[in-house]
């Protein structure tokens, strides 16, 4: 997995006096000052101003990571999903609809990437289990183990019923 580092572009002010607080959560209502600054930075990025990259990255990475962590837990998978979503966000920035708010769009990208990654991981686990089970059954070695396991479970069930 390729990691997309924060761009080495010095933060530029979006509007006179408007500063974007790093990691500030978006407001649930209308755009706050930070949301307005982030939306303005995204508009600049949409217009091709690469100086807005850092502002957009710093403004959306925190909410995107938190959304991915809710689905995947804290760790490398959430980081990978966030990196993938950030990459998509920057690649699709020219197509951004300026009538939308940036953070919900970015979080939706992160959720999509997290769900995609979770499905891939689950498929790998299922494929590994199916492959391993097939190899054991093909060799005949697993049949005796399954019979012993079944007998143990039946004995355990009988003991539990006997205690009632």
Secondary structure, DSSP 8 states (H G I E B T S, - for coil): -------------SBTTB---TT----SSS--HHHHHHHHHHHHHHTT-GGGHHHHHHHHHHHHHHHHHHHH-SSHHHHHHHHHHHHHHHHTGGG--TTS-HHHHHHHHHHHHHHHHHHHHHHHHHHHHHHHHHHHHHHTHHHHHHHHHHHHHHHHHHHHHHH-
